[in-house]
């Protein structure tokens, strides 16, 4: 799964820099389970 990292450009973004545009840090919300999916849907409905 991680063998491609040598082929792509990667940039680390610190949480504080991301908070400027995403105060709740929801940008990288996982939706791998039904529970996570429901939480993500609830966030979306909040606008």
PDB file of N, H, CA, C and O in Angstrom:
ATOM      1  N   UNK A   1       0.807  -1.191   0.000  1.00  0.00           N
ATOM      2  CA  UNK A   1       0.000   0.000   0.000  1.00  0.00           C
ATOM      3  C   UNK A   1       0.857   1.265   0.000  1.00  0.00           C
ATOM      4  O   UNK A   1       0.454   2.276  -0.575  1.00  0.00           O
ATOM      5  N   UNK A   2       1.995   1.231   0.613  1.00  0.00           N
ATOM      6  H   UNK A   2       2.323   0.410   1.080  1.00  0.00           H
ATOM      7  CA  UNK A   2       2.780   2.468   0.710  1.00  0.00           C
ATOM      8  C   UNK A   2       3.955   2.521  -0.260  1.00  0.00           C
ATOM      9  O   UNK A   2       4.807   3.402  -0.137  1.00  0.00           O
ATOM     10  N   UNK A   3       4.020   1.616  -1.203  1.00  0.00           N
ATOM     11  H   UNK A   3       3.328   0.901  -1.302  1.00  0.00           H
ATOM     12  CA  UNK A   3       5.139   1.601  -2.135  1.00  0.00           C
ATOM     13  C   UNK A   3       5.116   2.780  -3.110  1.00  0.00           C
ATOM     14  O   UNK A   3       6.136   3.069  -3.736  1.00  0.00           O
ATOM     15  N   UNK A   4       3.992   3.460  -3.255  1.00  0.00           N
ATOM     16  H   UNK A   4       3.163   3.226  -2.747  1.00  0.00           H
ATOM     17  CA  UNK A   4       3.896   4.564  -4.207  1.00  0.00           C
ATOM     18  C   UNK A   4       4.419   5.897  -3.674  1.00  0.00           C
ATOM     19  O   UNK A   4       4.531   6.849  -4.447  1.00  0.00           O
ATOM     20  N   UNK A   5       4.740   6.001  -2.396  1.00  0.00           N
ATOM     21  H   UNK A   5       4.649   5.228  -1.769  1.00  0.00           H
ATOM     22  CA  UNK A   5       5.155   7.283  -1.816  1.00  0.00           C
ATOM     23  C   UNK A   5       6.383   7.878  -2.509  1.00  0.00           C
ATOM     24  O   UNK A   5       6.526   9.100  -2.559  1.00  0.00           O
ATOM     25  N   UNK A   6       7.256   7.049  -3.036  1.00  0.00           N
ATOM     26  H   UNK A   6       7.140   6.057  -2.995  1.00  0.00           H
ATOM     27  CA  UNK A   6       8.434   7.566  -3.738  1.00  0.00           C
ATOM     28  C   UNK A   6       8.056   8.221  -5.065  1.00  0.00           C
ATOM     29  O   UNK A   6       8.836   8.989  -5.628  1.00  0.00           O
ATOM     30  N   UNK A   7       6.868   7.917  -5.555  1.00  0.00           N
ATOM     31  H   UNK A   7       6.234   7.293  -5.097  1.00  0.00           H
ATOM     32  CA  UNK A   7       6.419   8.417  -6.853  1.00  0.00           C
ATOM     33  C   UNK A   7       5.585   9.699  -6.769  1.00  0.00           C
ATOM     34  O   UNK A   7       5.309  10.316  -7.797  1.00  0.00           O
ATOM     35  N   UNK A   8       5.187  10.102  -5.579  1.00  0.00           N
ATOM     36  H   UNK A   8       5.412   9.600  -4.744  1.00  0.00           H
ATOM     37  CA  UNK A   8       4.310  11.267  -5.439  1.00  0.00           C
ATOM     38  C   UNK A   8       4.965  12.347  -4.583  1.00  0.00           C
ATOM     39  O   UNK A   8       5.854  12.075  -3.775  1.00  0.00           O
ATOM     40  N   UNK A   9       4.505  13.568  -4.782  1.00  0.00           N
ATOM     41  H   UNK A   9       3.783  13.789  -5.438  1.00  0.00           H
ATOM     42  CA  UNK A   9       4.979  14.672  -3.948  1.00  0.00           C
ATOM     43  C   UNK A   9       4.086  14.741  -2.717  1.00  0.00           C
ATOM     44  O   UNK A   9       2.861  14.729  -2.838  1.00  0.00           O
ATOM     45  N   UNK A  10       4.678  14.813  -1.556  1.00  0.00           N
ATOM     46  H   UNK A  10       5.673  14.823  -1.458  1.00  0.00           H
ATOM     47  CA  UNK A  10       3.941  14.844  -0.303  1.00  0.00           C
ATOM     48  C   UNK A  10       4.294  16.119   0.442  1.00  0.00           C
ATOM     49  O   UNK A  10       5.458  16.510   0.517  1.00  0.00           O
ATOM     50  N   UNK A  11       3.281  16.753   0.985  1.00  0.00           N
ATOM     51  H   UNK A  11       2.335  16.435   0.924  1.00  0.00           H
ATOM     52  CA  UNK A  11       3.506  17.957   1.782  1.00  0.00           C
ATOM     53  C   UNK A  11       2.785  17.781   3.110  1.00  0.00           C
ATOM     54  O   UNK A  11       1.598  17.457   3.141  1.00  0.00           O
ATOM     55  N   UNK A  12       3.495  17.992   4.189  1.00  0.00           N
ATOM     56  H   UNK A  12       4.460  18.255   4.163  1.00  0.00           H
ATOM     57  CA  UNK A  12       2.893  17.922   5.514  1.00  0.00           C
ATOM     58  C   UNK A  12       2.297  19.279   5.848  1.00  0.00           C
ATOM     59  O   UNK A  12       2.953  20.310   5.697  1.00  0.00           O
ATOM     60  N   UNK A  13       1.055  19.273   6.300  1.00  0.00           N
ATOM     61  H   UNK A  13       0.522  18.436   6.422  1.00  0.00           H
ATOM     62  CA  UNK A  13       0.376  20.499   6.703  1.00  0.00           C
ATOM     63  C   UNK A  13       0.063  20.372   8.186  1.00  0.00           C
ATOM     64  O   UNK A  13      -0.628  19.447   8.611  1.00  0.00           O
ATOM     65  N   UNK A  14       0.575  21.301   8.957  1.00  0.00           N
ATOM     66  H   UNK A  14       1.137  22.053   8.612  1.00  0.00           H
ATOM     67  CA  UNK A  14       0.341  21.277  10.406  1.00  0.00           C
ATOM     68  C   UNK A  14      -1.120  21.629  10.700  1.00  0.00           C
ATOM     69  O   UNK A  14      -1.747  22.388   9.961  1.00  0.00           O
ATOM     70  N   UNK A  15      -1.643  21.075  11.772  1.00  0.00           N
ATOM     71  H   UNK A  15      -1.133  20.458  12.373  1.00  0.00           H
ATOM     72  CA  UNK A  15      -3.040  21.284  12.144  1.00  0.00           C
ATOM     73  C   UNK A  15      -3.373  22.766  12.291  1.00  0.00           C
ATOM     74  O   UNK A  15      -4.444  23.201  11.869  1.00  0.00           O
ATOM     75  N   UNK A  16      -2.487  23.529  12.874  1.00  0.00           N
ATOM     76  H   UNK A  16      -1.617  23.176  13.217  1.00  0.00           H
ATOM     77  CA  UNK A  16      -2.777  24.951  13.083  1.00  0.00           C
ATOM     78  C   UNK A  16      -2.921  25.702  11.767  1.00  0.00           C
ATOM     79  O   UNK A  16      -3.734  26.621  11.673  1.00  0.00           O
ATOM     80  N   UNK A  17      -2.159  25.334  10.763  1.00  0.00           N
ATOM     81  H   UNK A  17      -1.499  24.587  10.840  1.00  0.00           H
ATOM     82  CA  UNK A  17      -2.300  25.967   9.449  1.00  0.00           C
ATOM     83  C   UNK A  17      -3.639  25.586   8.821  1.00  0.00           C
ATOM     84  O   UNK A  17      -4.278  26.414   8.172  1.00  0.00           O
ATOM     85  N   UNK A  18      -4.054  24.367   9.006  1.00  0.00           N
ATOM     86  H   UNK A  18      -3.535  23.694   9.533  1.00  0.00           H
ATOM     87  CA  UNK A  18      -5.319  23.906   8.456  1.00  0.00           C
ATOM     88  C   UNK A  18      -6.506  24.557   9.153  1.00  0.00           C
ATOM     89  O   UNK A  18      -7.537  24.800   8.525  1.00  0.00           O
ATOM     90  N   UNK A  19      -6.371  24.838  10.438  1.00  0.00           N
ATOM     91  H   UNK A  19      -5.534  24.640  10.948  1.00  0.00           H
ATOM     92  CA  UNK A  19      -7.465  25.456  11.189  1.00  0.00           C
ATOM     93  C   UNK A  19      -7.883  26.809  10.611  1.00  0.00           C
ATOM     94  O   UNK A  19      -9.017  27.241  10.814  1.00  0.00           O
ATOM     95  N   UNK A  20      -6.994  27.471   9.904  1.00  0.00           N
ATOM     96  H   UNK A  20      -6.072  27.120   9.738  1.00  0.00           H
ATOM     97  CA  UNK A  20      -7.334  28.760   9.295  1.00  0.00           C
ATOM     98  C   UNK A  20      -8.480  28.618   8.300  1.00  0.00           C
ATOM     99  O   UNK A  20      -9.274  29.545   8.136  1.00  0.00           O
ATOM    100  N   UNK A  21      -8.573  27.474   7.637  1.00  0.00           N
ATOM    101  H   UNK A  21      -7.928  26.722   7.770  1.00  0.00           H
ATOM    102  CA  UNK A  21      -9.651  27.249   6.669  1.00  0.00           C
ATOM    103  C   UNK A  21     -10.642  26.177   7.113  1.00  0.00           C
ATOM    104  O   UNK A  21     -11.718  26.042   6.529  1.00  0.00           O
ATOM    105  N   UNK A  22     -10.283  25.419   8.138  1.00  0.00           N
ATOM    106  H   UNK A  22      -9.410  25.529   8.612  1.00  0.00           H
ATOM    107  CA  UNK A  22     -11.141  24.346   8.650  1.00  0.00           C
ATOM    108  C   UNK A  22     -11.007  24.294  10.171  1.00  0.00           C
ATOM    109  O   UNK A  22     -10.313  23.430  10.708  1.00  0.00           O
ATOM    110  N   UNK A  23     -11.678  25.227  10.869  1.00  0.00           N
ATOM    111  H   UNK A  23     -12.241  25.928  10.434  1.00  0.00           H
ATOM    112  CA  UNK A  23     -11.511  25.315  12.329  1.00  0.00           C
ATOM    113  C   UNK A  23     -11.815  24.021  13.087  1.00  0.00           C
ATOM    114  O   UNK A  23     -11.205  23.752  14.122  1.00  0.00           O
ATOM    115  N   UNK A  24     -12.747  23.225  12.580  1.00  0.00           N
ATOM    116  H   UNK A  24     -13.243  23.443  11.739  1.00  0.00           H
ATOM    117  CA  UNK A  24     -13.111  21.977  13.250  1.00  0.00           C
ATOM    118  C   UNK A  24     -12.289  20.790  12.809  1.00  0.00           C
ATOM    119  O   UNK A  24     -12.494  19.678  13.295  1.00  0.00           O
ATOM    120  N   UNK A  25     -11.347  21.011  11.883  1.00  0.00           N
ATOM    121  H   UNK A  25     -11.180  21.914  11.489  1.00  0.00           H
ATOM    122  CA  UNK A  25     -10.506  19.949  11.326  1.00  0.00           C
ATOM    123  C   UNK A  25     -11.321  18.779  10.789  1.00  0.00           C
ATOM    124  O   UNK A  25     -11.003  17.616  11.041  1.00  0.00           O
ATOM    125  N   UNK A  26     -12.372  19.104  10.049  1.00  0.00           N
ATOM    126  H   UNK A  26     -12.629  20.048   9.844  1.00  0.00           H
ATOM    127  CA  UNK A  26     -13.232  18.071   9.470  1.00  0.00           C
ATOM    128  C   UNK A  26     -12.770  17.633   8.080  1.00  0.00           C
ATOM    129  O   UNK A  26     -13.342  16.706   7.506  1.00  0.00           O
ATOM    130  N   UNK A  27     -11.749  18.284   7.533  1.00  0.00           N
ATOM    131  H   UNK A  27     -11.284  19.038   7.999  1.00  0.00           H
ATOM    132  CA  UNK A  27     -11.279  17.992   6.183  1.00  0.00           C
ATOM    133  C   UNK A  27     -10.941  16.521   5.988  1.00  0.00           C
ATOM    134  O   UNK A  27     -11.234  15.945   4.940  1.00  0.00           O
ATOM    135  N   UNK A  28     -10.335  15.926   6.980  1.00  0.00           N
ATOM    136  H   UNK A  28     -10.097  16.394   7.831  1.00  0.00           H
ATOM    137  CA  UNK A  28      -9.884  14.542   6.846  1.00  0.00           C
ATOM    138  C   UNK A  28     -10.722  13.582   7.684  1.00  0.00           C
ATOM    139  O   UNK A  28     -10.193  12.638   8.271  1.00  0.00           O
ATOM    140  N   UNK A  29     -12.012  13.824   7.738  1.00  0.00           N
ATOM    141  H   UNK A  29     -12.442  14.591   7.261  1.00  0.00           H
ATOM    142  CA  UNK A  29     -12.922  12.964   8.479  1.00  0.00           C
ATOM    143  C   UNK A  29     -13.022  11.605   7.797  1.00  0.00           C
ATOM    144  O   UNK A  29     -13.239  11.529   6.587  1.00  0.00           O
ATOM    145  N   UNK A  30     -12.867  10.546   8.560  1.00  0.00           N
ATOM    146  H   UNK A  30     -12.691  10.607   9.542  1.00  0.00           H
ATOM    147  CA  UNK A  30     -13.007   9.189   8.028  1.00  0.00           C
ATOM    148  C   UNK A  30     -14.484   8.824   7.919  1.00  0.00           C
ATOM    149  O   UNK A  30     -15.297   9.220   8.754  1.00  0.00           O
ATOM    150  N   UNK A  31     -14.809   8.079   6.900  1.00  0.00           N
ATOM    151  H   UNK A  31     -14.148   7.757   6.222  1.00  0.00           H
ATOM    152  CA  UNK A  31     -16.169   7.543   6.756  1.00  0.00           C
ATOM    153  C   UNK A  31     -16.073   6.064   6.381  1.00  0.00           C
ATOM    154  O   UNK A  31     -16.648   5.614   5.390  1.00  0.00           O
ATOM    155  N   UNK A  32     -15.338   5.335   7.194  1.00  0.00           N
ATOM    156  H   UNK A  32     -14.871   5.701   7.999  1.00  0.00           H
ATOM    157  CA  UNK A  32     -15.092   3.921   6.931  1.00  0.00           C
ATOM    158  C   UNK A  32     -16.116   2.991   7.553  1.00  0.00           C
ATOM    159  O   UNK A  32     -16.159   1.807   7.220  1.00  0.00           O
ATOM    160  N   UNK A  33     -16.929   3.501   8.439  1.00  0.00           N
ATOM    161  H   UNK A  33     -16.894   4.463   8.709  1.00  0.00           H
ATOM    162  CA  UNK A  33     -17.932   2.672   9.101  1.00  0.00           C
ATOM    163  C   UNK A  33     -19.293   3.359   8.979  1.00  0.00           C
ATOM    164  O   UNK A  33     -19.357   4.557   8.706  1.00  0.00           O
ATOM    165  N   UNK A  34     -20.363   2.622   9.177  1.00  0.00           N
ATOM    166  H   UNK A  34     -20.310   1.648   9.400  1.00  0.00           H
ATOM    167  CA  UNK A  34     -21.686   3.256   9.147  1.00  0.00           C
ATOM    168  C   UNK A  34     -21.817   4.385  10.181  1.00  0.00           C
ATOM    169  O   UNK A  34     -22.466   5.394   9.905  1.00  0.00           O
ATOM    170  N   UNK A  35     -21.221   4.232  11.343  1.00  0.00           N
ATOM    171  H   UNK A  35     -20.694   3.412  11.567  1.00  0.00           H
ATOM    172  CA  UNK A  35     -21.278   5.268  12.364  1.00  0.00           C
ATOM    173  C   UNK A  35     -20.552   6.527  11.900  1.00  0.00           C
ATOM    174  O   UNK A  35     -21.063   7.635  12.061  1.00  0.00           O
ATOM    175  N   UNK A  36     -19.363   6.358  11.326  1.00  0.00           N
ATOM    176  H   UNK A  36     -18.948   5.458  11.196  1.00  0.00           H
ATOM    177  CA  UNK A  36     -18.616   7.513  10.808  1.00  0.00           C
ATOM    178  C   UNK A  36     -19.378   8.178   9.664  1.00  0.00           C
ATOM    179  O   UNK A  36     -19.378   9.403   9.550  1.00  0.00           O
ATOM    180  N   UNK A  37     -20.017   7.389   8.829  1.00  0.00           N
ATOM    181  H   UNK A  37     -20.017   6.393   8.921  1.00  0.00           H
ATOM    182  CA  UNK A  37     -20.806   7.932   7.730  1.00  0.00           C
ATOM    183  C   UNK A  37     -21.943   8.802   8.262  1.00  0.00           C
ATOM    184  O   UNK A  37     -22.184   9.894   7.747  1.00  0.00           O
ATOM    185  N   UNK A  38     -22.628   8.333   9.271  1.00  0.00           N
ATOM    186  H   UNK A  38     -22.432   7.446   9.690  1.00  0.00           H
ATOM    187  CA  UNK A  38     -23.723   9.106   9.863  1.00  0.00           C
ATOM    188  C   UNK A  38     -23.213  10.406  10.483  1.00  0.00           C
ATOM    189  O   UNK A  38     -23.858  11.446  10.355  1.00  0.00           O
ATOM    190  N   UNK A  39     -22.067  10.355  11.148  1.00  0.00           N
ATOM    191  H   UNK A  39     -21.543   9.510  11.252  1.00  0.00           H
ATOM    192  CA  UNK A  39     -21.484  11.573  11.716  1.00  0.00           C
ATOM    193  C   UNK A  39     -21.128  12.566  10.612  1.00  0.00           C
ATOM    194  O   UNK A  39     -21.342  13.768  10.766  1.00  0.00           O
ATOM    195  N   UNK A  40     -20.591  12.070   9.509  1.00  0.00           N
ATOM    196  H   UNK A  40     -20.417  11.093   9.384  1.00  0.00           H
ATOM    197  CA  UNK A  40     -20.233  12.942   8.383  1.00  0.00           C
ATOM    198  C   UNK A  40     -21.488  13.555   7.771  1.00  0.00           C
ATOM    199  O   UNK A  40     -21.492  14.736   7.423  1.00  0.00           O
ATOM    200  N   UNK A  41     -22.533  12.782   7.639  1.00  0.00           N
ATOM    201  H   UNK A  41     -22.531  11.823   7.921  1.00  0.00           H
ATOM    202  CA  UNK A  41     -23.795  13.316   7.107  1.00  0.00           C
ATOM    203  C   UNK A  41     -24.351  14.388   8.011  1.00  0.00           C
ATOM    204  O   UNK A  41     -24.869  15.397   7.534  1.00  0.00           O
ATOM    205  N   UNK A  42     -24.249  14.182   9.326  1.00  0.00           N
ATOM    206  H   UNK A  42     -23.828  13.362   9.714  1.00  0.00           H
ATOM    207  CA  UNK A  42     -24.728  15.189  10.269  1.00  0.00           C
ATOM    208  C   UNK A  42     -23.934  16.489  10.126  1.00  0.00           C
ATOM    209  O   UNK A  42     -24.506  17.578  10.166  1.00  0.00           O
ATOM    210  N   UNK A  43     -22.611  16.370   9.958  1.00  0.00           N
ATOM    211  H   UNK A  43     -22.146  15.485   9.926  1.00  0.00           H
ATOM    212  CA  UNK A  43     -21.776  17.555   9.745  1.00  0.00           C
ATOM    213  C   UNK A  43     -22.199  18.301   8.482  1.00  0.00           C
ATOM    214  O   UNK A  43     -22.295  19.528   8.485  1.00  0.00           O
ATOM    215  N   UNK A  44     -22.451  17.562   7.410  1.00  0.00           N
ATOM    216  H   UNK A  44     -22.373  16.565   7.408  1.00  0.00           H
ATOM    217  CA  UNK A  44     -22.856  18.181   6.159  1.00  0.00           C
ATOM    218  C   UNK A  44     -24.187  18.897   6.281  1.00  0.00           C
ATOM    219  O   UNK A  44     -24.388  19.946   5.668  1.00  0.00           O
ATOM    220  N   UNK A  45     -25.089  18.348   7.058  1.00  0.00           N
ATOM    221  H   UNK A  45     -24.926  17.496   7.556  1.00  0.00           H
ATOM    222  CA  UNK A  45     -26.406  18.974   7.206  1.00  0.00           C
ATOM    223  C   UNK A  45     -26.334  20.272   8.007  1.00  0.00           C
ATOM    224  O   UNK A  45     -27.249  21.092   7.939  1.00  0.00           O
ATOM    225  N   UNK A  46     -25.252  20.463   8.764  1.00  0.00           N
ATOM    226  H   UNK A  46     -24.508  19.796   8.819  1.00  0.00           H
ATOM    227  CA  UNK A  46     -25.074  21.689   9.542  1.00  0.00           C
ATOM    228  C   UNK A  46     -24.655  22.867   8.665  1.00  0.00           C
ATOM    229  O   UNK A  46     -24.766  24.029   9.057  1.00  0.00           O
ATOM    230  N   UNK A  47     -24.173  22.538   7.477  1.00  0.00           N
ATOM    231  H   UNK A  47     -24.082  21.594   7.158  1.00  0.00           H
ATOM    232  CA  UNK A  47     -23.766  23.573   6.534  1.00  0.00           C
ATOM    233  C   UNK A  47     -22.427  24.009   6.736  1.00  0.00           C
ATOM    234  O   UNK A  47     -21.946  24.881   6.013  1.00  0.00           O
TER     235      UNK A  47
END
